[in-house]
Amino acid sequence: MKLAALFSGGKDSTYAIHLAKKSGYSVDVLLTIFPHSDESHLLHYPNIRFTSLQSESMKIPQLTEQLTSTYTKNESDALDRLIISAKENYSIDGIVHGGILSEYQKDNFSTICEKNNLKIVSPIWNMEPESYMKELLSENFEYVISTVSSDGLNDSWLGRTIQKNDLIELKKLQQKFDFNLNFEGGEAETFVTNCPLFEKPIIIQDSNTEWDGYRGRFEILEAKLKDNA
């Protein structure tokens, strides 16, 4: 089955592609919508313009749309247009979706897929959070924290590449502050810099960190694919 992937550049959408390919699906195109702001309920925002590097490294073409408002209907309409384009240009049969817990998000994507006569594939849906986070490490996924927005997560997490010791620390914080360990509730967002899907890792060359005492953002200003020569 040929799939398009709803792709934000974060760990969940990237890992969903990884699992879909391991299950024998062909992922032929990435669908990425650049939200108008970080107020979107459906879409990932930070560092999304650098998904072009991820697309290049995975050798999967990318279709994009840029939004000019935060209305959910505009977001759904943009996704509908991307799906129609993917059907016409890549003959896709379905969509791979990287959601874990959000019924709202999944219902929206499922409705759009039904309207376009496409199947929806959700390989990480309802995965147990700690097992999932450990699996990312065991599968050699490297990702940085691009935003934090939760009690227990301070500015020291911004721009950090999550490793085994970080996961142990996150587990302790999660038990104390009761947030979602996999960040599915918006506690943090991520950007993948390397994984088995990539031919070359992404090197972050310049960045900026913003912190207001509770929320923070790690903004990539400049990045490139590593030169293996």
C-alpha positions as CSV (number, residue, x, y, z in Angstrom):
1,M,0.0,0.0,0.0
2,K,1.3,3.5,-0.9
3,L,1.0,6.0,1.8
4,A,1.4,9.7,2.4
5,A,2.7,10.8,5.8
6,L,1.4,13.7,7.9
7,F,4.7,15.1,8.8
8,S,5.8,17.7,11.3
9,G,9.4,16.7,11.8
10,G,8.9,15.6,15.3
11,K,9.6,12.2,16.9
12,D,6.0,10.9,16.5
13,S,5.4,11.6,12.8
14,T,8.9,10.4,12.0
15,Y,8.6,7.2,14.0
16,A,5.2,6.5,12.5
17,I,6.9,6.5,9.1
18,H,9.6,4.2,10.4
19,L,7.1,1.7,11.7
20,A,4.9,1.9,8.6
21,K,7.9,1.1,6.4
22,K,9.0,-1.8,8.7
23,S,5.5,-3.2,8.3
24,G,5.9,-3.2,4.5
25,Y,4.1,0.0,3.5
26,S,5.6,2.3,0.9
27,V,5.7,5.9,2.2
28,D,5.9,8.0,-1.0
29,V,5.3,11.6,0.0
30,L,5.3,13.8,3.1
31,L,2.4,16.2,3.8
32,T,3.4,19.3,5.8
33,I,1.4,22.3,6.7
34,F,3.1,25.4,8.0
35,P,0.7,26.7,10.7
36,H,0.1,30.4,11.0
37,S,1.1,30.3,14.7
38,D,1.7,28.0,17.6
39,E,-2.0,28.2,18.6
40,S,-2.9,25.4,16.2
41,H,-4.8,22.4,17.7
42,L,-4.0,20.1,14.8
43,L,-0.5,21.1,13.7
44,H,3.1,21.2,14.9
45,Y,4.8,24.6,14.8
46,P,8.4,25.0,15.9
47,N,11.2,24.5,13.4
48,I,8.8,23.1,10.8
49,R,10.6,24.9,7.9
50,F,13.5,22.6,8.5
51,T,11.4,19.5,7.6
52,S,12.8,20.1,4.1
53,L,16.1,18.8,5.3
54,Q,14.5,15.8,6.8
55,S,12.6,15.2,3.5
56,E,15.9,15.4,1.6
57,S,17.7,13.0,4.0
58,M,14.9,10.5,3.9
59,K,14.7,10.8,0.1
60,I,10.9,11.2,0.4
61,P,9.4,14.2,-1.5
62,Q,7.4,16.7,0.4
63,L,4.2,18.7,-0.4
64,T,3.6,21.8,1.7
65,E,1.0,24.5,2.4
66,Q,1.5,27.7,4.3
67,L,-1.5,28.9,6.4
68,T,-2.5,32.5,7.0
69,S,-4.8,32.0,9.9
70,T,-5.4,29.7,12.9
71,Y,-9.0,28.7,12.1
72,T,-9.3,24.9,12.3
73,K,-11.4,24.8,9.1
74,N,-8.5,26.4,7.2
75,E,-6.1,23.8,8.5
76,S,-8.4,21.0,7.5
77,D,-9.0,22.5,4.1
78,A,-5.3,22.8,3.5
79,L,-4.7,19.2,4.5
80,D,-7.6,18.2,2.2
81,R,-5.8,20.0,-0.7
82,L,-2.5,18.3,0.1
83,I,-4.2,14.9,0.1
84,I,-5.9,15.5,-3.2
85,S,-2.5,16.6,-4.7
86,A,-0.9,13.4,-3.2
87,K,-3.6,11.2,-4.7
88,E,-3.1,12.8,-8.1
89,N,0.7,12.9,-8.2
90,Y,1.6,9.8,-6.1
91,S,-1.4,7.5,-6.3
92,I,-1.6,7.0,-2.6
93,D,-4.0,4.6,-0.9
94,G,-3.7,5.9,2.6
95,I,-2.2,8.2,5.2
96,V,0.2,7.4,8.0
97,H,-0.7,9.4,11.1
98,G,1.7,9.8,14.1
99,G,-0.8,10.5,16.8
100,I,-0.8,8.6,20.1
101,L,-3.7,9.8,22.2
102,S,-5.5,12.8,20.7
103,E,-8.9,11.7,19.7
104,Y,-9.7,15.2,18.4
105,Q,-6.7,15.0,16.0
106,K,-7.4,11.5,14.9
107,D,-11.1,12.1,14.3
108,N,-10.2,15.1,12.1
109,F,-7.7,13.1,10.1
110,S,-10.0,10.1,9.8
111,T,-12.9,12.3,8.5
112,I,-10.6,13.8,5.8
113,C,-9.4,10.3,4.8
114,E,-12.9,8.9,4.6
115,K,-13.9,11.8,2.4
116,N,-11.0,11.0,0.1
117,N,-11.5,7.3,0.2
118,L,-8.2,6.6,1.9
119,K,-7.2,4.3,4.7
120,I,-5.6,5.7,7.8
121,V,-2.6,3.9,9.4
122,S,-1.7,4.9,13.0
123,P,1.2,2.7,14.1
124,I,1.9,4.4,17.4
125,W,-1.7,4.9,18.5
126,N,-2.1,4.1,22.2
127,M,1.5,3.0,22.7
128,E,2.5,2.9,26.4
129,P,4.5,6.1,27.0
130,E,7.6,4.7,28.7
131,S,7.9,1.8,26.4
132,Y,7.5,4.1,23.4
133,M,10.2,6.5,24.7
134,K,12.6,3.6,25.3
135,E,11.9,2.2,21.9
136,L,12.8,5.5,20.2
137,L,16.2,5.2,21.9
138,S,16.7,1.6,21.0
139,E,15.8,2.3,17.4
140,N,18.5,5.1,17.3
141,F,16.2,8.0,17.0
142,E,17.9,11.3,17.9
143,Y,15.7,14.3,18.6
144,V,16.0,17.7,20.3
145,I,13.4,19.3,22.5
146,S,12.1,22.3,20.6
147,T,9.5,23.6,23.1
148,V,8.5,23.0,26.7
149,S,5.2,24.0,28.3
150,S,4.6,22.1,31.5
151,D,5.3,22.2,35.2
152,G,8.5,20.3,35.8
153,L,10.1,21.1,32.5
154,N,12.4,24.1,32.6
155,D,14.7,25.8,30.1
156,S,17.5,23.3,30.6
157,W,15.5,20.9,28.4
158,L,15.4,23.3,25.4
159,G,17.6,22.1,22.6
160,R,18.6,18.9,24.5
161,T,19.0,15.7,22.6
162,I,17.2,13.0,24.6
163,Q,19.3,10.1,25.8
164,K,18.9,7.3,28.3
165,N,19.8,9.4,31.3
166,D,17.4,12.1,30.2
167,L,14.6,9.6,30.0
168,I,15.3,8.5,33.5
169,E,15.2,12.1,34.6
170,L,12.0,12.7,32.7
171,K,10.3,9.7,34.3
172,K,11.1,11.1,37.8
173,L,9.7,14.5,36.8
174,Q,6.6,12.9,35.2
175,Q,5.9,11.0,38.5
176,K,6.2,14.3,40.4
177,F,4.4,16.7,38.1
178,D,2.0,14.2,36.3
179,F,2.6,15.2,32.7
180,N,2.5,12.9,29.7
181,L,5.9,11.2,29.4
182,N,5.6,11.0,25.6
183,F,4.6,14.8,25.5
184,E,1.4,13.9,23.8
185,G,-0.5,16.5,25.8
186,G,1.7,19.3,24.4
187,E,4.1,19.4,27.3
188,A,7.0,19.5,24.8
189,E,7.6,19.3,21.1
190,T,10.6,17.8,19.3
191,F,12.6,17.8,16.1
192,V,14.4,14.7,14.7
193,T,18.0,15.2,13.8
194,N,18.9,11.6,12.9
195,C,17.2,8.2,12.7
196,P,17.4,5.0,10.6
197,L,15.4,6.7,7.8
198,F,18.0,9.4,7.3
199,E,20.8,9.0,4.8
200,K,22.6,12.0,6.6
201,P,22.0,13.5,10.0
202,I,21.0,17.1,10.5
203,I,23.6,19.4,12.0
204,I,22.2,22.4,13.8
205,Q,24.5,25.3,13.1
206,D,22.8,28.2,14.9
207,S,19.8,28.5,17.2
208,N,18.0,30.8,19.6
209,T,16.4,29.9,23.0
210,E,13.4,31.8,24.5
211,W,12.2,31.3,28.0
212,D,9.5,33.2,29.9
213,G,9.7,31.4,33.2
214,Y,7.2,28.7,32.3
215,R,7.2,28.2,28.5
216,G,10.2,28.1,26.2
217,R,11.2,27.5,22.6
218,F,14.4,26.3,21.0
219,E,14.4,27.9,17.5
220,I,16.7,26.5,14.9
221,L,18.1,29.4,12.9
222,E,20.5,27.5,10.6
223,A,21.0,23.8,9.9
224,K,22.3,21.6,7.2
225,L,22.8,17.9,6.3
226,K,26.1,16.5,7.5
227,D,28.7,16.3,4.8
228,N,30.0,12.7,4.8
229,A,32.9,13.5,2.6
